[in-house]
């Protein structure tokens, strides 16, 4: 998913709208407090692309996200 994609032709717009609906539904399955908060922020518009931009900005700038990534990596690659 791209936070900056803009469809060009009418067919691309229609396809993008359907993909956006699908991805918003996928985002509703996310479970962390920040993910739930982000989905709720875009509930009225159901804008998956804007939700993705919001989540990626959070993941790139948040200390809490950095810690969660470290913890996830530690679990997947335990040290002896």
Protein Blocks (a to p, Z undefined) as FASTA:
>chain_A
ZZkbccfbfmlmmmmmmmmmmmmmmmmmpmbfklmmmmmmmmmnopaklmmmmmmmmmmm
gmklmmmmmmmmmmmmccZZ
